[in-house]
């Protein structure tokens, strides 16, 4: 072995313990600072609302995973087979926020469920999207539930770094209470230290002339587990809905399920390419005695992020994973996916119009 090779080997060997100490320190910091929410936490409501839910009026809900306003048409993402950690430029992010806010204004929903709204994340240039959106809709009550908070996410390379994100609900109606209800976490230490802590955002909305409530549940279920997490979280959702329905309330849940409903035909969007992310499936049967499940199987609610969007590619992968579940005492007048061609998010918004029976 040459002298230069021996020097290189010594340097390499001397770095191993340094690297080991660095990893140990990082794990210790992540463990100490790990986000550990309680089972149920009361949420702050900001803004104002003067309207009340009524039996005689139609109620429109919109659910939209806004992809932290940085997963527009040119984006790909490393967790879905792409390469990027920060998926779009700051200019594209600003444009996405502007267009998303404009679209939400056009939809003019009574209740809006948003998923993947960032407060301060490297992936979205540390822009406080929650504040921007809540400020634009100050005539509505806004609640935010954190489901992803980490001082530093050390993967991939370059790393994802700091994240603070969650789900957000806007209501034109007065809200009696808003709570963050924790869902089962499928990840163990040390992966759990810098992974999502999924939850439900549960709002109780008074109904004019009644002692019953409209319970509006915003959700974003597990995406990247082996399957057990999705099953456990879906059961927790059903338990929460059954509890409120048993109390005589009107219950509607909506959001990004990261799963398809077994009672909806989504065969035109089956995953074709090996290696692409594949959604789970929610068995509708346990729900159907007390609830109805709604997804629009004709229009995709989500696109693959293995590469930038290409609407001219007939083999491009789409999904139907966003929808609503409503209790039997709610009449559903219409429901649809609003096709926006994935210009500003990797998801299309979904809409449902209801009346309380």
N, C-alpha and C positions, 0 to 999 in steps of 0.2 A: 504494500500500500504506500502510495506517495505521501510526502510530508503534507501537501495541501489537502489530500483526502483525509489524513489523520486529524488535521485541524478542524475540517468541516464536521467530521464525526464527533469530535469532542464538543464542538459548539452545539450540535444537534442534541447530544445526550444531556448537556447542561441545561438545555431549554425545556426538557421533558418535565422536571419537577416544577419549574416556573409555570409551565402551562397547567400542570395539575393543581397548583395552588390557585391560579387564576380561575379555573373552573370551579374549584371548591368555594372560593370567595363569591363568585357569581351565583352559585346555587344557594349559598347562605343568604345573600342579599334578596334573591327572588323569593326564598322561603319566608323570610321575615316580613317582606313587603307584599306578600301574596294577598290579593283581593279575596276576602272571606265574608261575603254578605250573610245576614241572618236569614232565617227561613221566610219571614215576612217582615217587610220594612215599609213604613209609611213614606210616601213620596210628596215632595213639594209641588204645589200647583201654582203656576204663574199665569199672568194674563187675566182676562175677565170674560165672563159669559152671562148673558141675561135670559136666554131662552130656556125653556124646559121641554123635555120629551113629553109627547102627548099621544094618546091612543088614536086620535083622529088624523094625525099627520104622518106622512111618509118620512122615513129617515134614511138618508143616504150615507153609506160608509165607503171609504176608500182605504185599501191597504197597498203599500208600496215599499219594497226593499230598494232604497235609493243608492245602495252600493257605496256608502260613504262619499258620494258625489265624485268619485274618481274611478268609476268602472264603466265609462261610456263606450262608444262604438270602437275606439282605437285600442281599448284596454285588453290585456291578458293578465293572468294572475298565477303565481307559482303553485298555489295549492290545487289548482284545477288543470294542471298540465302546461301552463304558460311559463314565462321566464321572469316576469317583472314582480317586484315588491311594491314599488310606487308605480302605479299602472298608467298614469297620465301626467301631463305637465300641470304646473300651477295655473296656467292660463286656461287649460281645458277644465280643470276643477272649478274655477270661478264661473266659467260658462255653464257647467253642469248645474251648479247651485242656482244660478240665475234662472235657468230654464225649468228646473224642478219646482222652484217657488212659483213661477208663472203658471205652470201646469196645475199645481195644487190650488191656486187661486181660481183657475178656470173650472176645475172640478167642483169647487164650492161644496165640499162634503160637510155633513153635520158632524161626523166623527171620522178622524183620519188616523190610521195606524201606519207608522213609519218604522222600518227596520234598517240597521246599519247606519245610524247617524253618529258621526264622530264629534267628540268634544275637543280632544287634543291628542292627535295621533300623527306619527311620522308619515304614515301612508297617505295622509291627506293634508300635508304641509302644516300640521298643528292648527288648522282652521277650526274655530268653534262653530260647527254647523248647527248644533242644537240652538245656540243663541241666535244665529242668523234667521233660522226658520221660526223660532218662537217670537222673535221681535217682529217679523213680517206678519204674523198672525196673532197680534196682541189682543184682538177682539175674541179670541178663543182661549180656553183654558188648556195649558200645556203641561204634560207630565213626562218625565224622563227616567228610565230605569237602566242602570248600567249593567251590561252583560259581558264586557270585555275590558279589563283594566290591568295593565302590567307596566311596571317601570321600564322593562326591557325584554323584548322577545328576541332570543339569541339566534333564531333561524329565519330564513335560509342564509345564504351569503350573497350580497350584503344583507344584514339582518333586518327584520321588520321593526325593531326598536320599540319605542314607547307607543302604547295604545290606550285610549280611553274612549269607549264607544257604547252604544246601547240602542234601545228601542224607545220610541217617542209617540205619544198620543196627543191629538188635538181635538178639543170638543167645543162645539158651538153651544152645547147645553151646560147648565150648572152641574157640577160634579160634587157629590157628597164626600167621596174619598177616593184616593188613588194609592195602590199598594204594589210593591215589588214582591212577587211570590217566587222563591227559588225553585228551580227544577233540578232533578238528579244530575250530578256531574259524572260522566263516564271515565274521566281521566284520573290516573293516580299520580302521586308524587314521583319524579319531579316535573312531569309534563303539566300537571295541574297548576303549577305555580305561575305559568305564563299562558294559560289557555282560557277559553271562554267559560263563563259561569252563566249558563242560560237561565232565563226567567220568564215569567208572565208579568205583564203590566195590567193590573185589574182595576178598572174604574167602576164605581157604583154611581149611577145617574138617576136622580129622582124622576118619577113619572107624575105629571100633573094629575091631581085628583085620586091618587093611589098611594098606598103605603108600600107597594112593591117597587123594585128598582130594575132599571135596565143595566145589566152587568156586561161591560164591554172589555174583552180580553185581547190584548195585543201580544203577539208571540213571534219568536224566531227559534225554531227547534234545531237540534243538532245536525251538523252537516258531515263531519269528518270522522265520526267514530265507526266502530266495526258493526254497529247495528243495535247493540244492547241499549245504548244511550237513547236512541230514537224511541225505542219501545217503552223504556221507563218514563221518558218525558211525555210521551203521548198518553200513557196511563195517568200521569200526574195531572195533565190537562183535563182528561175525562173526569177524574175525581173532583177537580175544582169546579167544573161545569155542573156536575151532578149535585154537588153541595148547594150551589146557588139555585139551581132549578128546584130542588127539594124545598127550598125556602120560599118558593112561589115567584121567584124572580124571572125576568126575561134575559136570556143569556145568548150572547153572540161572541164568538172568537174568530179572529182573523189574523193572517200574516203569512210568513214564509215558513211552511211546514218542512221544507227540504224532503218531502215525501209526496207521493201521489195517493189519492183516495181510491180504494179498491172498487168503489161503485161508479167511478168515472172512466170512460173510455179515452185513454191517452195513447193508444197504440200507434198513432201517426208520429209520435215523438219518442219512440223507444230508442234506447242508447244503441247506436250501431257500431261505433269504433271501440276497439279494445283499448283500455287505458284511460278512457274518459270517465269523469265522475259520474256515478250512477245514483239516483235517488232511491230512498227506501219506499216502503208501501205501508199505508195506514189501513188496517182492516176496519172497514166501516161498520161491521156487524155489532160490535159492542156499543156503538153510539146510537144506532138506529131506533131503539125503543123510545128515546127521549129527544133525539137531535136529528137534524138533516145536514148533510155535507154537500158543499157546493164548490165546484171548480169548472171553469170553462175549458172543456177539452178540445176546442176548435182553434184556439189561439195560444201560442206559447207564452208562459209567464216569465220564463228565464232562458238565457242563452249560455252556451258553454264559454268558459274563459280560457280555453287552451290556446286561443289565438284571437286576434282582432276580429270584429264582426264582419262577416261577408254574406250579405243577403242574397247574392247571386250564386252562392255555392249550395247546390241542392243537397249536399251531404252534411251541411253545417248542423251541429247538434243543438237541439232545443229541449226544453223541459216544461212540464206543467206541475208546479210545486207550491203555488200560492193560492189561497182560497179562504173560505169561511165555513164555520160550523154554527148552526143556529138551533135554539131550542124549539120544540114543537109548538109553543105558544106564540111563536113569531111567524108571521106570514111573509114569505119572500116574494116580492113583486117582480124583480128582475135581478140578474147577475151576469157579469161579463168581464172579460179581460180587455183592457184598453191598449190596443197595439200602438206603441210609440216608436217601433223600429229600433229599440235599444240605443237611442241616440245619447242619452245622458245617464243611463244605468244599465246593468246587465239584467234587470228585471223590468217587466211591464207592470203597471198598476192594475189591481183588480177592484171591481166595484160591485156593490150589492145594495139594493133598495128594499126596505122592509117596512112592515107595519106591525104594531103590537096588537095582538088579538084581545 
